[in-house]
Amino acid sequence: MFRRLKTSQLVVDVIVAVGFFLIAWPVETVLSTGTLGLEYRLGSLGQIITGLLIAALFSGALALRRLSPPLALGIAWVGALVQMGLGRPPSFSDVAIFGILYTTAAYGTRLVYWAGFASALVGALVITVYLFAGPVFAGGGLSWQTLPLALVVLVAGAFALGLSWTVGALVRTAVRARENREAQQRAEAETAAEQERVRIARDMHDVVAHSLAVVIAQADGARYAAASDPAIATDALATISTTARSALADVRLLLGQLRHRQGDGPQPTIADLEELYAQVRTAGVQLRVDVDPAPPGEPPAAVQLAVYRILQEALTNTLRHGAPGGSVDVRLSWLPDRVELDVRNPVSPGSQPGRSGHGIIGMRERAQLAGGRLDAADEGGAFIVRATIPLGGPA
């Protein structure tokens, strides 16, 4: 029933209500009208108490209009009934009804919203009947002569009360639209942040997994060759050092993006594939690369990045799961509208590439983000990764 308001809003509502009361009470007190055979004289105790009661009811409803619209509407109806029960004519206190109808439409629940609408219509009808058929103001009662004027009063009352409610309904619509817009913006920001987090995690996985696979392969080779051929061990250590430094630079770049929310920074392209092939070959893998046809001009940056990362992860899998001494075949076909990628390597007995980890998932996401598709499966003792990426796909 009660809404949560700021302290400043509560203070403003109370000040407005007190100011309204200080005006309404004297007006009600000096209002002198003979009703129901009673004579209200200026300064009489009964007139002061009556004016105080009516002014207090409407002022209290005005103070509660935003804190509790249904309670304010109920108090306003009580004040109107007391006013009519005492036979008093409309006065300054009734102005509070317009503010209360406004808040029922602007801030009330769905039930209160429609209760305010009904109150505007019923209130117009009640005041018309009271003015033209009431015991004090009837002047002979409602007749064919007074009916046109009564209809005018009914329409005018419904228009005035309905206008207050309508303004509140418009404010309610504007507030709801602003809240929906803000919620949509928050959802879009959260989605963008999640996509960025996934992208950085994917890049981190590709960089770290590939670099560690090369380092492990070189370290194993150096350990076996250290006794028989120290030169090979020295070359392996040099490769480990170069690979680790490159991985460290990439990781620092990714961490900088996380820390400072900067741009993507330099990303690998197809021009860096030769260096990737060299790292794999130095790890002891027999790598055969076939590029036919060659790229038609400069492919889009998103396509180049997707091709590089997919090849990086696919070749990393060959280091992890490939059969020792087996050859790895890489085929790239740069067609006019798409690029087709095919990586084939024999699988070690008992190895199950793609059954665990996020490598296959990451490659598939890479292809999908570039507008293409990727399939990976065992075929006749070989693990094959196939991807097709359109050259005009989304970034």
Secondary structure as a PSIPRED ss2 file (coil, helix, strand):
# PSIPRED VFORMAT (PSIPRED V4.0)

   1 M C   1.000  0.000  0.000
   2 F C   1.000  0.000  0.000
   3 R C   1.000  0.000  0.000
   4 R C   1.000  0.000  0.000
   5 L C   1.000  0.000  0.000
   6 K C   1.000  0.000  0.000
   7 T H   0.000  1.000  0.000
   8 S H   0.000  1.000  0.000
   9 Q H   0.000  1.000  0.000
  10 L H   0.000  1.000  0.000
  11 V H   0.000  1.000  0.000
  12 V H   0.000  1.000  0.000
  13 D H   0.000  1.000  0.000
  14 V H   0.000  1.000  0.000
  15 I H   0.000  1.000  0.000
  16 V H   0.000  1.000  0.000
  17 A H   0.000  1.000  0.000
  18 V H   0.000  1.000  0.000
  19 G H   0.000  1.000  0.000
  20 F H   0.000  1.000  0.000
  21 F H   0.000  1.000  0.000
  22 L H   0.000  1.000  0.000
  23 I H   0.000  1.000  0.000
  24 A H   0.000  1.000  0.000
  25 W H   0.000  1.000  0.000
  26 P H   0.000  1.000  0.000
  27 V H   0.000  1.000  0.000
  28 E H   0.000  1.000  0.000
  29 T H   0.000  1.000  0.000
  30 V H   0.000  1.000  0.000
  31 L C   1.000  0.000  0.000
  32 S C   1.000  0.000  0.000
  33 T C   1.000  0.000  0.000
  34 G C   1.000  0.000  0.000
  35 T E   0.000  0.000  1.000
  36 L C   1.000  0.000  0.000
  37 G C   1.000  0.000  0.000
  38 L E   0.000  0.000  1.000
  39 E C   1.000  0.000  0.000
  40 Y C   1.000  0.000  0.000
  41 R C   1.000  0.000  0.000
  42 L C   1.000  0.000  0.000
  43 G C   1.000  0.000  0.000
  44 S C   1.000  0.000  0.000
  45 L H   0.000  1.000  0.000
  46 G H   0.000  1.000  0.000
  47 Q H   0.000  1.000  0.000
  48 I H   0.000  1.000  0.000
  49 I H   0.000  1.000  0.000
  50 T H   0.000  1.000  0.000
  51 G H   0.000  1.000  0.000
  52 L H   0.000  1.000  0.000
  53 L H   0.000  1.000  0.000
  54 I H   0.000  1.000  0.000
  55 A H   0.000  1.000  0.000
  56 A H   0.000  1.000  0.000
  57 L H   0.000  1.000  0.000
  58 F H   0.000  1.000  0.000
  59 S H   0.000  1.000  0.000
  60 G H   0.000  1.000  0.000
  61 A H   0.000  1.000  0.000
  62 L H   0.000  1.000  0.000
  63 A H   0.000  1.000  0.000
  64 L C   1.000  0.000  0.000
  65 R C   1.000  0.000  0.000
  66 R C   1.000  0.000  0.000
  67 L C   1.000  0.000  0.000
  68 S C   1.000  0.000  0.000
  69 P H   0.000  1.000  0.000
  70 P H   0.000  1.000  0.000
  71 L H   0.000  1.000  0.000
  72 A H   0.000  1.000  0.000
  73 L H   0.000  1.000  0.000
  74 G H   0.000  1.000  0.000
  75 I H   0.000  1.000  0.000
  76 A H   0.000  1.000  0.000
  77 W H   0.000  1.000  0.000
  78 V H   0.000  1.000  0.000
  79 G H   0.000  1.000  0.000
  80 A H   0.000  1.000  0.000
  81 L H   0.000  1.000  0.000
  82 V H   0.000  1.000  0.000
  83 Q H   0.000  1.000  0.000
  84 M H   0.000  1.000  0.000
  85 G H   0.000  1.000  0.000
  86 L C   1.000  0.000  0.000
  87 G C   1.000  0.000  0.000
  88 R C   1.000  0.000  0.000
  89 P C   1.000  0.000  0.000
  90 P C   1.000  0.000  0.000
  91 S C   1.000  0.000  0.000
  92 F H   0.000  1.000  0.000
  93 S H   0.000  1.000  0.000
  94 D H   0.000  1.000  0.000
  95 V H   0.000  1.000  0.000
  96 A H   0.000  1.000  0.000
  97 I H   0.000  1.000  0.000
  98 F H   0.000  1.000  0.000
  99 G H   0.000  1.000  0.000
 100 I H   0.000  1.000  0.000
 101 L H   0.000  1.000  0.000
 102 Y H   0.000  1.000  0.000
 103 T H   0.000  1.000  0.000
 104 T H   0.000  1.000  0.000
 105 A H   0.000  1.000  0.000
 106 A H   0.000  1.000  0.000
 107 Y H   0.000  1.000  0.000
 108 G C   1.000  0.000  0.000
 109 T C   1.000  0.000  0.000
 110 R H   0.000  1.000  0.000
 111 L H   0.000  1.000  0.000
 112 V H   0.000  1.000  0.000
 113 Y H   0.000  1.000  0.000
 114 W H   0.000  1.000  0.000
 115 A H   0.000  1.000  0.000
 116 G H   0.000  1.000  0.000
 117 F H   0.000  1.000  0.000
 118 A H   0.000  1.000  0.000
 119 S H   0.000  1.000  0.000
 120 A H   0.000  1.000  0.000
 121 L H   0.000  1.000  0.000
 122 V H   0.000  1.000  0.000
 123 G H   0.000  1.000  0.000
 124 A H   0.000  1.000  0.000
 125 L H   0.000  1.000  0.000
 126 V H   0.000  1.000  0.000
 127 I H   0.000  1.000  0.000
 128 T H   0.000  1.000  0.000
 129 V H   0.000  1.000  0.000
 130 Y H   0.000  1.000  0.000
 131 L H   0.000  1.000  0.000
 132 F H   0.000  1.000  0.000
 133 A H   0.000  1.000  0.000
 134 G C   1.000  0.000  0.000
 135 P C   1.000  0.000  0.000
 136 V C   1.000  0.000  0.000
 137 F C   1.000  0.000  0.000
 138 A C   1.000  0.000  0.000
 139 G C   1.000  0.000  0.000
 140 G C   1.000  0.000  0.000
 141 G C   1.000  0.000  0.000
 142 L C   1.000  0.000  0.000
 143 S C   1.000  0.000  0.000
 144 W C   1.000  0.000  0.000
 145 Q C   1.000  0.000  0.000
 146 T C   1.000  0.000  0.000
 147 L H   0.000  1.000  0.000
 148 P H   0.000  1.000  0.000
 149 L H   0.000  1.000  0.000
 150 A H   0.000  1.000  0.000
 151 L H   0.000  1.000  0.000
 152 V H   0.000  1.000  0.000
 153 V H   0.000  1.000  0.000
 154 L H   0.000  1.000  0.000
 155 V H   0.000  1.000  0.000
 156 A H   0.000  1.000  0.000
 157 G H   0.000  1.000  0.000
 158 A H   0.000  1.000  0.000
 159 F H   0.000  1.000  0.000
 160 A H   0.000  1.000  0.000
 161 L H   0.000  1.000  0.000
 162 G H   0.000  1.000  0.000
 163 L H   0.000  1.000  0.000
 164 S H   0.000  1.000  0.000
 165 W H   0.000  1.000  0.000
 166 T H   0.000  1.000  0.000
 167 V H   0.000  1.000  0.000
 168 G H   0.000  1.000  0.000
 169 A H   0.000  1.000  0.000
 170 L H   0.000  1.000  0.000
 171 V H   0.000  1.000  0.000
 172 R H   0.000  1.000  0.000
 173 T H   0.000  1.000  0.000
 174 A H   0.000  1.000  0.000
 175 V H   0.000  1.000  0.000
 176 R H   0.000  1.000  0.000
 177 A H   0.000  1.000  0.000
 178 R H   0.000  1.000  0.000
 179 E H   0.000  1.000  0.000
 180 N H   0.000  1.000  0.000
 181 R H   0.000  1.000  0.000
 182 E H   0.000  1.000  0.000
 183 A H   0.000  1.000  0.000
 184 Q H   0.000  1.000  0.000
 185 Q H   0.000  1.000  0.000
 186 R H   0.000  1.000  0.000
 187 A H   0.000  1.000  0.000
 188 E H   0.000  1.000  0.000
 189 A H   0.000  1.000  0.000
 190 E H   0.000  1.000  0.000
 191 T H   0.000  1.000  0.000
 192 A H   0.000  1.000  0.000
 193 A H   0.000  1.000  0.000
 194 E H   0.000  1.000  0.000
 195 Q H   0.000  1.000  0.000
 196 E H   0.000  1.000  0.000
 197 R H   0.000  1.000  0.000
 198 V H   0.000  1.000  0.000
 199 R H   0.000  1.000  0.000
 200 I H   0.000  1.000  0.000
 201 A H   0.000  1.000  0.000
 202 R H   0.000  1.000  0.000
 203 D H   0.000  1.000  0.000
 204 M H   0.000  1.000  0.000
 205 H H   0.000  1.000  0.000
 206 D H   0.000  1.000  0.000
 207 V H   0.000  1.000  0.000
 208 V H   0.000  1.000  0.000
 209 A H   0.000  1.000  0.000
 210 H H   0.000  1.000  0.000
 211 S H   0.000  1.000  0.000
 212 L H   0.000  1.000  0.000
 213 A H   0.000  1.000  0.000
 214 V H   0.000  1.000  0.000
 215 V H   0.000  1.000  0.000
 216 I H   0.000  1.000  0.000
 217 A H   0.000  1.000  0.000
 218 Q H   0.000  1.000  0.000
 219 A H   0.000  1.000  0.000
 220 D H   0.000  1.000  0.000
 221 G H   0.000  1.000  0.000
 222 A H   0.000  1.000  0.000
 223 R H   0.000  1.000  0.000
 224 Y H   0.000  1.000  0.000
 225 A H   0.000  1.000  0.000
 226 A C   1.000  0.000  0.000
 227 A C   1.000  0.000  0.000
 228 S C   1.000  0.000  0.000
 229 D C   1.000  0.000  0.000
 230 P H   0.000  1.000  0.000
 231 A H   0.000  1.000  0.000
 232 I H   0.000  1.000  0.000
 233 A H   0.000  1.000  0.000
 234 T H   0.000  1.000  0.000
 235 D H   0.000  1.000  0.000
 236 A H   0.000  1.000  0.000
 237 L H   0.000  1.000  0.000
 238 A H   0.000  1.000  0.000
 239 T H   0.000  1.000  0.000
 240 I H   0.000  1.000  0.000
 241 S H   0.000  1.000  0.000
 242 T H   0.000  1.000  0.000
 243 T H   0.000  1.000  0.000
 244 A H   0.000  1.000  0.000
 245 R H   0.000  1.000  0.000
 246 S H   0.000  1.000  0.000
 247 A H   0.000  1.000  0.000
 248 L H   0.000  1.000  0.000
 249 A H   0.000  1.000  0.000
 250 D H   0.000  1.000  0.000
 251 V H   0.000  1.000  0.000
 252 R H   0.000  1.000  0.000
 253 L H   0.000  1.000  0.000
 254 L H   0.000  1.000  0.000
 255 L H   0.000  1.000  0.000
 256 G H   0.000  1.000  0.000
 257 Q H   0.000  1.000  0.000
 258 L H   0.000  1.000  0.000
 259 R H   0.000  1.000  0.000
 260 H H   0.000  1.000  0.000
 261 R C   1.000  0.000  0.000
 262 Q C   1.000  0.000  0.000
 263 G C   1.000  0.000  0.000
 264 D C   1.000  0.000  0.000
 265 G C   1.000  0.000  0.000
 266 P C   1.000  0.000  0.000
 267 Q C   1.000  0.000  0.000
 268 P C   1.000  0.000  0.000
 269 T C   1.000  0.000  0.000
 270 I H   0.000  1.000  0.000
 271 A H   0.000  1.000  0.000
 272 D H   0.000  1.000  0.000
 273 L H   0.000  1.000  0.000
 274 E H   0.000  1.000  0.000
 275 E H   0.000  1.000  0.000
 276 L H   0.000  1.000  0.000
 277 Y H   0.000  1.000  0.000
 278 A H   0.000  1.000  0.000
 279 Q H   0.000  1.000  0.000
 280 V H   0.000  1.000  0.000
 281 R H   0.000  1.000  0.000
 282 T H   0.000  1.000  0.000
 283 A C   1.000  0.000  0.000
 284 G C   1.000  0.000  0.000
 285 V C   1.000  0.000  0.000
 286 Q E   0.000  0.000  1.000
 287 L E   0.000  0.000  1.000
 288 R E   0.000  0.000  1.000
 289 V E   0.000  0.000  1.000
 290 D E   0.000  0.000  1.000
 291 V E   0.000  0.000  1.000
 292 D C   1.000  0.000  0.000
 293 P C   1.000  0.000  0.000
 294 A C   1.000  0.000  0.000
 295 P C   1.000  0.000  0.000
 296 P C   1.000  0.000  0.000
 297 G C   1.000  0.000  0.000
 298 E C   1.000  0.000  0.000
 299 P C   1.000  0.000  0.000
 300 P C   1.000  0.000  0.000
 301 A H   0.000  1.000  0.000
 302 A H   0.000  1.000  0.000
 303 V H   0.000  1.000  0.000
 304 Q H   0.000  1.000  0.000
 305 L H   0.000  1.000  0.000
 306 A H   0.000  1.000  0.000
 307 V H   0.000  1.000  0.000
 308 Y H   0.000  1.000  0.000
 309 R H   0.000  1.000  0.000
 310 I H   0.000  1.000  0.000
 311 L H   0.000  1.000  0.000
 312 Q H   0.000  1.000  0.000
 313 E H   0.000  1.000  0.000
 314 A H   0.000  1.000  0.000
 315 L H   0.000  1.000  0.000
 316 T H   0.000  1.000  0.000
 317 N H   0.000  1.000  0.000
 318 T H   0.000  1.000  0.000
 319 L H   0.000  1.000  0.000
 320 R H   0.000  1.000  0.000
 321 H H   0.000  1.000  0.000
 322 G E   0.000  0.000  1.000
 323 A C   1.000  0.000  0.000
 324 P C   1.000  0.000  0.000
 325 G C   1.000  0.000  0.000
 326 G C   1.000  0.000  0.000
 327 S E   0.000  0.000  1.000
 328 V E   0.000  0.000  1.000
 329 D E   0.000  0.000  1.000
 330 V E   0.000  0.000  1.000
 331 R E   0.000  0.000  1.000
 332 L E   0.000  0.000  1.000
 333 S E   0.000  0.000  1.000
 334 W E   0.000  0.000  1.000
 335 L C   1.000  0.000  0.000
 336 P C   1.000  0.000  0.000
 337 D C   1.000  0.000  0.000
 338 R E   0.000  0.000  1.000
 339 V E   0.000  0.000  1.000
 340 E E   0.000  0.000  1.000
 341 L E   0.000  0.000  1.000
 342 D E   0.000  0.000  1.000
 343 V E   0.000  0.000  1.000
 344 R E   0.000  0.000  1.000
 345 N E   0.000  0.000  1.000
 346 P E   0.000  0.000  1.000
 347 V E   0.000  0.000  1.000
 348 S C   1.000  0.000  0.000
 349 P C   1.000  0.000  0.000
 350 G C   1.000  0.000  0.000
 351 S C   1.000  0.000  0.000
 352 Q C   1.000  0.000  0.000
 353 P C   1.000  0.000  0.000
 354 G C   1.000  0.000  0.000
 355 R C   1.000  0.000  0.000
 356 S C   1.000  0.000  0.000
 357 G C   1.000  0.000  0.000
 358 H C   1.000  0.000  0.000
 359 G H   0.000  1.000  0.000
 360 I H   0.000  1.000  0.000
 361 I H   0.000  1.000  0.000
 362 G H   0.000  1.000  0.000
 363 M H   0.000  1.000  0.000
 364 R H   0.000  1.000  0.000
 365 E H   0.000  1.000  0.000
 366 R H   0.000  1.000  0.000
 367 A H   0.000  1.000  0.000
 368 Q H   0.000  1.000  0.000
 369 L H   0.000  1.000  0.000
 370 A C   1.000  0.000  0.000
 371 G C   1.000  0.000  0.000
 372 G C   1.000  0.000  0.000
 373 R E   0.000  0.000  1.000
 374 L E   0.000  0.000  1.000
 375 D E   0.000  0.000  1.000
 376 A E   0.000  0.000  1.000
 377 A E   0.000  0.000  1.000
 378 D E   0.000  0.000  1.000
 379 E E   0.000  0.000  1.000
 380 G C   1.000  0.000  0.000
 381 G C   1.000  0.000  0.000
 382 A E   0.000  0.000  1.000
 383 F E   0.000  0.000  1.000
 384 I E   0.000  0.000  1.000
 385 V E   0.000  0.000  1.000
 386 R E   0.000  0.000  1.000
 387 A E   0.000  0.000  1.000
 388 T E   0.000  0.000  1.000
 389 I E   0.000  0.000  1.000
 390 P E   0.000  0.000  1.000
 391 L C   1.000  0.000  0.000
 392 G C   1.000  0.000  0.000
 393 G C   1.000  0.000  0.000
 394 P C   1.000  0.000  0.000
 395 A C   1.000  0.000  0.000
